[in-house]
Amino acid sequence: MRNDAISVVSRQLGISKAEFHQNYESIGRAMIIRRDDMFVKEEGYFGRLMLSSFKLWAVYGYAGIRDYRRIPDIKLLSGIHTEVVQKEDGILYKMDPEKVMFSKGNKRERHILTETVHRDETVLDMFAGIGYFSIPISFKVKRIYSCEINPDSFHYLLINKRINGARNLVAMLGNSSSIPMKGFSDRIIMGHFDSHKYLEKALLYLKKEGKIHLHSLATRGDYSSLYEKYGKHEYVEGVKVRKVKSYSPSHDHVVVDMDVKKH
């Protein structure tokens, strides 16, 4: 049924199904559309068409993320402003699309991390958001500390902790560079493109040996600068760079996996 609707909508907009898939993301009963030039010209019509074709509650136009709090630059095109619930691998993520971000494109990375952690680990998620990584990981580790600076995201982090029964998750509101603990974590997740600015702080939170997963942007097909930058750090003994997804025509969203041993 959805494929039929996509075919109809793509045909009416004069674009291919591939172009359509590149520009939309469904989250619960809402659809998020990238607001490039092709869509902005007819965004009112486009929003109404999506709403009726896919039986949605809301259609939003998305233009990116604003500032360090990762606030979505988003506009309601059609429907009603509402909270939505996204279900992924048995985990429920409740959110307000106008206040917080959520990327389905990171699903594979969430799965990788969930399968990588160990039961006896203490993990720190320095940029937890609404619990994208923290919630699923919490069921696989001894404890995960989840830090978030945006009050709206933190609000949904608490809700998602509760509705999923994530008892091993400790939520912390505030700047992740001000955590009043040192040397407590076996593994650190740094899911923010400004993560490189916080690496030295992360090393303070890590035990003498541990792992760091640092998210970054990289020139497509050339990750050599990241290997050079992080591989030469005195405490980093091994580096691996993995692609998460395409970010733009020239850049990839990647994760830098670091094996750390402090002398």
PLY file of the C-alpha trace (Angstrom):
ply
format ascii 1.0
element vertex 263
property float x
property float y
property float z
element edge 262
property int vertex1
property int vertex2
end_header
0.00 0.00 0.00
2.79 2.43 0.94
4.72 1.59 -2.25
1.60 2.32 -4.30
1.23 5.68 -2.58
4.89 6.49 -3.18
4.46 5.71 -6.88
1.42 7.98 -7.13
3.02 10.84 -5.20
6.32 10.61 -7.09
4.48 10.70 -10.39
2.44 13.76 -9.37
5.57 15.58 -8.22
7.48 14.66 -11.36
10.31 12.92 -9.50
11.61 9.35 -9.34
10.84 7.00 -6.47
14.56 7.07 -5.62
14.45 10.87 -5.28
11.40 10.58 -3.06
13.11 8.07 -0.75
16.15 10.35 -0.48
14.00 13.21 0.75
11.60 11.72 3.28
11.64 9.86 6.58
8.60 8.47 8.38
8.60 8.58 12.18
5.55 7.08 13.80
2.50 8.70 12.19
4.50 11.70 10.96
6.54 12.23 7.82
9.64 14.41 7.71
10.54 15.91 4.32
13.83 17.57 3.49
12.99 21.11 2.42
15.18 21.55 -0.64
14.29 23.86 -3.54
12.24 21.17 -5.27
9.77 20.90 -2.38
9.66 24.43 -0.96
7.96 25.81 -4.06
4.96 23.52 -3.60
5.25 22.67 0.08
1.59 23.36 0.93
0.31 21.11 -1.83
3.01 18.56 -1.09
2.09 18.41 2.60
-1.60 17.86 1.88
-0.77 15.20 -0.71
1.43 13.30 1.76
-1.14 13.54 4.53
-3.93 12.03 2.44
-1.79 9.46 0.61
-0.13 7.92 3.67
-2.84 8.38 6.34
-0.57 10.45 8.56
-1.16 12.81 11.46
1.42 15.36 10.35
3.84 16.22 7.55
6.85 18.38 8.34
9.40 20.20 6.20
12.93 19.79 7.58
15.89 22.06 6.83
18.53 20.84 9.29
19.67 21.11 12.91
20.32 24.33 14.81
23.16 24.91 17.31
24.72 22.58 19.87
21.35 21.58 21.35
20.41 19.89 18.05
17.09 21.71 17.69
15.38 20.80 14.41
14.77 23.58 11.88
11.34 22.26 10.97
7.95 23.49 9.76
4.52 21.86 9.91
3.31 21.59 6.30
0.02 19.81 6.90
-1.88 18.03 9.65
-1.69 18.67 13.38
1.23 19.24 15.72
1.50 16.09 17.81
3.87 13.79 19.64
4.74 10.57 17.83
6.07 7.17 18.84
8.62 5.34 16.72
9.14 1.61 17.33
12.49 0.13 16.40
13.78 -3.33 17.33
11.26 -3.53 20.16
12.23 -0.13 21.61
9.72 2.74 21.76
10.92 6.29 21.17
8.39 8.99 22.03
9.16 12.50 20.77
7.91 15.83 19.48
9.31 16.26 15.93
9.22 20.05 16.33
11.44 19.97 19.42
13.89 17.07 19.13
15.80 15.20 16.44
15.64 11.51 15.54
17.51 9.79 12.73
16.33 6.43 11.45
19.50 6.39 9.35
21.47 5.58 12.51
19.59 2.31 13.06
22.50 0.14 11.93
24.87 1.96 14.28
22.45 1.44 17.17
22.41 -2.27 16.37
26.22 -2.46 16.15
26.71 -0.79 19.53
24.05 -2.92 21.19
25.84 -6.06 19.98
29.31 -4.71 20.90
28.84 -3.82 24.58
29.32 -6.31 27.43
27.17 -7.10 30.46
29.76 -5.95 33.03
30.40 -2.56 31.39
29.64 0.93 32.65
28.93 3.14 29.63
28.70 6.92 29.21
26.57 8.47 26.46
27.78 12.08 26.37
25.12 13.37 23.95
22.16 11.13 24.70
19.31 13.03 23.04
16.03 11.19 23.60
17.88 7.91 24.18
18.67 6.81 20.61
21.68 4.76 21.75
21.20 4.72 25.52
17.82 2.98 25.69
18.72 -0.18 23.71
22.20 -0.37 25.25
20.82 -0.11 28.78
19.47 -3.66 28.56
22.91 -5.06 27.70
25.19 -3.38 30.29
25.59 -2.97 34.04
24.88 0.77 33.86
24.74 3.58 31.33
24.99 7.26 32.23
23.10 9.35 29.68
23.89 13.06 29.55
21.81 15.60 27.59
21.98 19.41 27.58
18.71 20.17 25.76
15.81 20.23 28.28
13.29 19.11 25.64
15.41 16.13 24.62
16.04 15.32 28.28
12.27 15.37 28.90
11.77 12.67 26.27
14.82 10.76 27.49
13.08 10.41 30.86
9.81 9.40 29.20
11.54 6.81 27.00
13.43 5.44 29.98
10.12 4.93 31.77
8.04 3.45 28.93
10.81 0.99 28.03
11.66 0.04 31.62
15.33 1.00 31.19
16.30 0.54 34.84
20.05 0.55 34.24
19.95 4.03 32.69
20.96 7.06 34.78
19.79 10.27 33.07
21.74 13.50 33.66
20.65 16.97 32.51
23.51 19.32 31.70
26.75 19.84 29.81
28.66 16.59 29.39
31.95 18.41 29.97
30.90 19.05 33.60
30.24 15.52 34.86
31.57 15.38 38.46
33.16 11.93 38.11
36.41 10.60 36.69
37.68 7.22 35.58
34.31 5.48 35.85
33.45 4.39 32.30
34.50 1.37 30.23
33.03 2.75 27.02
32.00 6.22 25.84
29.58 7.12 23.05
30.05 10.57 21.51
27.16 10.90 19.05
27.57 14.56 18.11
29.47 16.13 15.22
31.23 18.44 17.71
32.50 15.43 19.66
36.13 16.17 18.81
35.94 19.23 21.07
35.16 16.98 24.04
37.70 14.19 23.51
40.02 15.25 26.34
37.06 15.37 28.72
35.98 11.93 27.56
39.43 10.59 28.36
39.04 11.85 31.94
35.80 9.89 32.30
37.28 6.70 30.86
38.96 4.05 32.99
42.65 3.28 32.35
41.57 1.13 29.44
38.42 1.47 27.40
36.76 2.32 24.11
35.44 5.53 22.59
32.97 5.79 19.70
33.28 9.32 18.31
30.92 10.55 15.57
32.25 12.88 12.90
31.87 14.09 9.34
34.44 12.95 6.80
35.17 13.60 3.15
33.47 10.86 1.18
35.83 8.01 0.39
38.79 9.54 2.24
39.02 8.93 5.97
42.81 9.23 6.15
42.73 12.53 8.05
40.73 10.91 10.86
43.14 8.00 11.15
46.01 10.47 11.30
44.33 12.84 13.77
43.22 10.27 16.32
45.81 7.59 15.69
48.64 9.82 16.87
47.05 10.60 20.24
49.28 9.34 23.04
46.50 7.30 24.67
44.96 5.83 21.52
46.29 2.38 20.62
43.96 1.54 17.76
41.62 3.38 15.39
38.91 2.17 13.04
36.61 4.44 11.02
33.17 3.16 10.02
30.62 4.78 7.74
27.19 5.29 9.31
25.45 6.85 6.33
25.82 9.43 3.58
25.43 12.95 4.94
25.77 15.07 1.81
27.09 14.65 -1.75
30.62 15.27 -0.47
30.58 13.98 3.12
29.83 10.84 5.12
28.64 10.50 8.69
31.22 8.21 10.29
32.14 6.75 13.67
35.74 6.70 14.87
36.23 3.65 17.11
39.20 4.12 19.43
40.92 1.62 21.71
42.34 3.64 24.59
45.02 2.80 27.14
46.09 5.58 29.50
49.68 5.40 30.74
0 1
1 2
2 3
3 4
4 5
5 6
6 7
7 8
8 9
9 10
10 11
11 12
12 13
13 14
14 15
15 16
16 17
17 18
18 19
19 20
20 21
21 22
22 23
23 24
24 25
25 26
26 27
27 28
28 29
29 30
30 31
31 32
32 33
33 34
34 35
35 36
36 37
37 38
38 39
39 40
40 41
41 42
42 43
43 44
44 45
45 46
46 47
47 48
48 49
49 50
50 51
51 52
52 53
53 54
54 55
55 56
56 57
57 58
58 59
59 60
60 61
61 62
62 63
63 64
64 65
65 66
66 67
67 68
68 69
69 70
70 71
71 72
72 73
73 74
74 75
75 76
76 77
77 78
78 79
79 80
80 81
81 82
82 83
83 84
84 85
85 86
86 87
87 88
88 89
89 90
90 91
91 92
92 93
93 94
94 95
95 96
96 97
97 98
98 99
99 100
100 101
101 102
102 103
103 104
104 105
105 106
106 107
107 108
108 109
109 110
110 111
111 112
112 113
113 114
114 115
115 116
116 117
117 118
118 119
119 120
120 121
121 122
122 123
123 124
124 125
125 126
126 127
127 128
128 129
129 130
130 131
131 132
132 133
133 134
134 135
135 136
136 137
137 138
138 139
139 140
140 141
141 142
142 143
143 144
144 145
145 146
146 147
147 148
148 149
149 150
150 151
151 152
152 153
153 154
154 155
155 156
156 157
157 158
158 159
159 160
160 161
161 162
162 163
163 164
164 165
165 166
166 167
167 168
168 169
169 170
170 171
171 172
172 173
173 174
174 175
175 176
176 177
177 178
178 179
179 180
180 181
181 182
182 183
183 184
184 185
185 186
186 187
187 188
188 189
189 190
190 191
191 192
192 193
193 194
194 195
195 196
196 197
197 198
198 199
199 200
200 201
201 202
202 203
203 204
204 205
205 206
206 207
207 208
208 209
209 210
210 211
211 212
212 213
213 214
214 215
215 216
216 217
217 218
218 219
219 220
220 221
221 222
222 223
223 224
224 225
225 226
226 227
227 228
228 229
229 230
230 231
231 232
232 233
233 234
234 235
235 236
236 237
237 238
238 239
239 240
240 241
241 242
242 243
243 244
244 245
245 246
246 247
247 248
248 249
249 250
250 251
251 252
252 253
253 254
254 255
255 256
256 257
257 258
258 259
259 260
260 261
261 262
